[in-house]
Amino acid sequence: MFRIGIIGSDSSHASAFSKLANLPDENGSFLFPDVRVTHILGDTPLSAASVARDCRIPQVVEAVDEMYGKVDAVMILYRHGGLHCQSALPFLEQGIPVWIDKPVTIDPEECRTLIRLAKATNTLLAGGSTCRYCPDVLRLRNEFLRLRKDGTFVSGAFNFPGEIHSPYGGIYFYGGHGAEILTTIFGTDLRSIKADVHCDNLIALAKYDNFTVTVNFSEVPSFYAALYASSEVVWSGIDISGIYRIGFSRFVEALRRGAPLEPPENLLLPVRILNALERAIRDGEARL
């Protein structure tokens, strides 16, 4: 049995992941019979107790050291990415696998520190936005690759929320989803980002070598993407309703294997993109 500790209880992700592990279906069967969330450390005692009650988590703790020797992995789910590195370090030092919610950090150097420590201790480190596993996002990636192979792709666009004034690190809080949707569909060789803020709405222009992608960080309930080619326009909604289950399943698979499914170095690029986006909001444009 893999015992998982949750760190951070205010995010809806704490309940979403815990329910996947701890609550049986209508037939009494568990989606992951060998996994349970057994401990939770909350942002506040009240929120921790609430999640524990709703998700059948047996132990609410008041400090991370109360989890040592009692959990086989942790998921760090604070809303503010500035809290993630300091929470992850003691577990990586002890060789306890760690999954970190988006944004993994709000400082690229902190992310590099986590990656170096995970490699030095040969410890599983994973996380980021589960939006990159969304079936619509993966289908759009395949369409993009087809159009690029045909030599007809011109540019792309999509929308996703991003709060530039969020108390949880500004654009870092929700922008991590947009950053990983961008790189999943259009690739990782991003060069620079331009940004414009008007009426508190952020629009970013992601520049690649031979094309650009417009990202509208609008606070709207539905998400869409378009791939513009000289031959056609591919248009699609982005339904993220199943991403918690997919993302948690991949973490469980990594735990069972005892090895990451993706290189931990992949965690750094979204943080670098958000760092460049923050600079572009201030200066107009920033290179990665």
C-alpha positions in Angstrom: 0.0 0.0 0.0 1.3 3.4 -1.0 0.6 6.0 1.7 0.4 9.5 0.4 0.6 12.7 2.5 -1.1 15.9 1.3 0.5 19.2 2.0 -1.8 22.2 1.4 -5.6 22.0 1.9 -7.0 25.2 0.5 -6.7 24.2 -3.2 -9.6 22.2 -4.7 -6.9 19.8 -5.9 -6.4 18.5 -2.3 -10.0 17.2 -2.3 -9.9 16.1 -6.0 -6.8 13.9 -5.6 -7.8 12.6 -2.2 -11.2 11.5 -3.3 -9.7 9.6 -6.2 -7.6 7.5 -3.8 -9.9 7.2 -0.8 -13.5 7.1 -1.9 -14.9 3.9 -3.4 -17.4 3.8 -6.3 -21.0 2.8 -6.0 -20.0 -0.8 -6.0 -17.5 -0.4 -3.2 -14.4 -0.7 -5.5 -11.4 1.6 -5.3 -9.9 3.1 -8.4 -6.4 2.6 -6.9 -6.6 -0.4 -4.5 -3.0 0.0 -3.5 -3.0 3.8 -2.8 -4.5 5.8 0.0 -4.1 9.4 1.2 -3.4 8.9 4.9 -2.1 12.2 6.2 -2.8 15.9 5.5 -1.1 19.1 6.6 -3.4 22.1 5.9 -3.1 25.7 5.2 -5.2 26.1 8.3 -6.4 23.5 10.8 -10.0 24.2 9.8 -9.5 23.6 6.1 -7.4 20.5 6.8 -10.1 19.0 9.0 -12.7 19.7 6.3 -10.8 18.0 3.6 -9.9 15.1 5.9 -13.6 14.6 6.8 -14.9 14.8 3.2 -12.1 12.6 1.8 -11.7 10.1 4.7 -8.1 11.0 5.5 -7.4 9.5 8.9 -4.5 11.8 10.1 -4.4 15.6 10.2 -0.9 16.8 11.2 0.4 20.1 12.2 4.0 19.8 10.9 5.8 18.0 8.1 8.0 16.0 10.4 4.9 14.2 11.7 4.7 12.5 8.2 8.3 11.2 8.3 8.3 7.4 8.3 4.5 7.3 7.9 4.0 8.2 4.2 5.5 6.7 1.1 5.1 9.9 -1.0 3.8 13.4 -0.7 1.8 15.7 -2.9 2.4 19.4 -2.3 -0.7 21.4 -3.2 -0.3 24.9 -1.9 -1.9 27.6 -4.0 1.2 29.8 -3.8 4.1 28.3 -5.6 6.5 30.3 -3.3 5.8 27.7 -0.6 6.6 24.6 -2.7 10.3 24.4 -2.7 10.7 24.7 1.1 8.0 22.1 1.6 9.5 19.6 -0.9 13.2 19.8 0.2 13.0 17.7 3.4 11.2 14.9 1.7 13.6 14.7 -1.2 16.5 14.7 1.2 15.0 11.6 2.8 14.3 9.9 -0.5 10.5 10.3 -0.3 8.8 10.8 -3.7 7.3 14.2 -4.3 4.6 15.5 -6.6 4.3 19.3 -6.8 1.3 21.2 -8.1 1.6 24.0 -10.6 3.5 26.2 -10.5 6.3 23.9 -9.3 8.0 27.0 -8.0 7.9 30.7 -8.8 11.7 30.9 -9.0 13.6 29.0 -11.7 16.6 28.6 -9.4 14.4 26.9 -6.8 13.2 24.5 -9.4 16.7 23.7 -10.4 17.6 23.1 -6.8 14.7 20.6 -6.5 15.8 18.8 -9.7 19.4 18.6 -8.6 18.4 17.2 -5.2 16.0 14.6 -6.7 18.8 13.4 -9.0 21.4 13.3 -6.2 19.1 11.3 -4.0 17.6 9.2 -6.9 14.1 10.3 -5.7 11.0 10.6 -7.8 10.1 14.2 -8.5 7.0 15.0 -10.6 4.2 17.5 -10.9 3.1 20.6 -12.8 -0.2 21.1 -14.6 -2.3 18.1 -15.4 -3.7 20.0 -18.3 -0.9 18.6 -20.5 -2.6 15.2 -20.3 -6.0 16.5 -21.5 -7.1 14.5 -24.5 -8.1 17.6 -26.4 -4.7 19.1 -25.8 -2.9 15.9 -27.0 -5.2 15.8 -30.1 -4.3 19.4 -30.9 -0.6 18.5 -30.6 -1.1 15.8 -33.2 -2.9 18.2 -35.5 -0.1 20.7 -35.1 2.5 18.1 -35.9 0.5 17.1 -39.0 0.3 20.7 -40.2 4.0 21.4 -39.6 4.9 18.2 -41.5 2.7 19.4 -44.4 4.5 22.8 -44.3 1.1 24.6 -44.0 1.1 25.8 -40.4 1.0 29.6 -39.9 0.1 30.4 -36.3 -2.0 29.3 -33.3 -4.1 30.7 -30.5 -5.9 29.5 -27.4 -7.5 30.9 -24.2 -7.1 29.9 -20.6 -7.5 31.7 -17.3 -4.6 33.6 -15.8 -5.0 36.1 -12.8 -2.3 38.7 -13.1 -3.3 40.1 -9.6 -3.8 36.8 -7.9 -2.7 36.9 -4.2 -1.1 33.5 -4.9 1.8 34.8 -6.9 0.0 36.7 -9.7 0.2 35.1 -13.1 2.1 32.1 -11.6 -1.0 30.8 -9.9 -3.1 29.9 -12.9 -0.6 30.7 -15.7 1.1 27.4 -15.2 -1.8 25.6 -17.0 -1.5 27.9 -20.0 2.3 27.5 -20.1 2.0 23.7 -20.2 -0.9 23.7 -22.7 1.4 25.9 -24.9 4.4 23.7 -24.8 2.4 20.5 -25.1 0.7 21.6 -28.3 3.3 23.7 -29.9 6.6 22.4 -28.6 9.3 23.5 -26.2 11.6 25.6 -28.4 10.0 28.9 -27.3 12.2 31.9 -27.8 10.5 34.9 -26.3 7.2 36.3 -25.0 5.5 39.6 -25.6 2.7 40.7 -23.3 0.0 43.3 -23.3 -2.4 44.1 -20.5 -5.6 46.0 -21.2 -8.6 46.3 -18.9 -6.8 43.8 -16.6 -6.8 41.2 -19.3 -3.5 39.7 -20.3 -2.7 38.7 -23.9 0.6 37.0 -24.6 2.4 36.4 -27.9 4.6 33.4 -27.6 7.3 33.6 -30.3 8.9 30.4 -31.8 11.4 30.5 -34.6 8.9 30.2 -37.5 5.5 31.0 -36.0 3.7 32.7 -33.1 1.0 31.6 -30.7 -1.4 34.0 -29.1 -2.5 33.2 -25.5 -5.5 35.0 -24.1 -5.5 34.7 -20.4 -9.2 35.5 -20.0 -11.3 34.7 -16.9 -14.0 32.8 -18.8 -15.5 29.4 -18.2 -14.8 27.7 -21.6 -11.5 27.1 -23.3 -10.8 26.9 -27.1 -7.8 26.6 -29.4 -7.2 27.3 -33.1 -4.5 26.2 -35.4 -4.2 28.4 -38.5 -2.7 26.9 -41.6 -2.7 28.0 -45.2 -4.7 24.9 -46.1 -7.3 24.9 -43.2 -8.1 26.1 -39.7 -8.3 23.4 -37.0 -10.6 24.6 -34.2 -11.3 22.8 -30.9 -12.7 23.1 -27.5 -10.4 22.1 -24.6 -12.3 20.0 -22.0 -10.2 19.6 -18.9 -12.9 17.7 -16.9 -10.8 14.4 -16.6 -7.4 15.8 -15.9 -7.3 15.1 -12.2 -7.8 11.4 -12.7 -5.3 11.2 -15.6 -2.6 13.2 -13.7 -3.1 11.2 -10.5 -3.0 8.0 -12.4 0.4 8.9 -13.9 1.8 9.7 -10.4 0.5 6.4 -9.1 2.1 4.6 -12.1 5.4 6.3 -11.4 5.2 5.2 -7.7 4.6 1.6 -8.8 7.5 1.7 -11.2 9.7 3.5 -8.7 10.8 5.9 -11.4 9.5 9.1 -13.0 7.5 8.8 -16.3 9.0 12.1 -17.5 12.5 13.6 -16.8 12.3 15.9 -13.8 14.1 18.5 -16.0 10.7 19.0 -17.8 9.4 20.8 -14.7 11.7 23.7 -15.3 10.5 25.1 -18.6 7.0 26.1 -17.4 8.6 28.0 -14.5 11.0 29.8 -17.0 8.0 30.6 -19.2 6.1 32.2 -16.3 9.2 34.1 -15.2 9.5 35.5 -18.7 5.8 36.3 -18.9 6.1 38.2 -15.6 9.0 40.2 -17.0 7.1 40.8 -20.2 4.1 42.1 -18.3 6.5 44.7 -16.9 8.8 45.4 -19.9 6.6 44.4 -22.9 8.8 41.5 -24.1 11.2 39.0 -22.5 13.4 36.2 -23.7 13.4 32.9 -22.0 
